Amino acid sequence: MFKSFLHVGMVIVLFLPSLPVKSNDNIKRNNLINDMVEKRRRSGKEMKVTMDEFWEELKETRKIKYGYDMHFEKNLDYCRHFAEISVLHREEEWNLKNIVKYCYYCMNTLNGMTREVKKEDFDINKWSSERIN
């Protein structure tokens, strides 16, 4: 059984970076990022930030808006790493817009998997066998 989890994990890691990512207008509508930008404007901070400052401020804004969520921070760190690797792998321009695009895709995928697992009739054996075949 552990081998099937490992196999599914390997498939996800190997194939997700090569999947096409469509441009998402949802990135522009993301309330958390808009709230973060508005917070910077109100405090009089410069709009230019480093990558690390951006991710830390995003976590801080999320914490202020919704409270502390350890799982969100872990998922965000994972998806940030995934996004950075994806941008490098695809040889796209190294900028925050591209990294956020892949991070958004990753977070949506993780949220979808979480919703599947939380279903009452979820069966991990059936789920994994459908994806292997």
PEQUI-V779921 format. One line per field, one symbol per residue. phi: phi as a letter, one per 20 degrees, with the letter a starting at -180 (. if undefined). A space follows every 10 residues. Layout:
# PEQUI-V779921
phi=???
This chain:
# PEQUI-V779921
phi=.fffffffff ffffeffeff defdffffef ffffffffff ffemffffce gffgffffff fffffcnfcg ffffffffff fgfffffffe leffbfffff gfffgfffff ffffffffff efcfffgfff eff
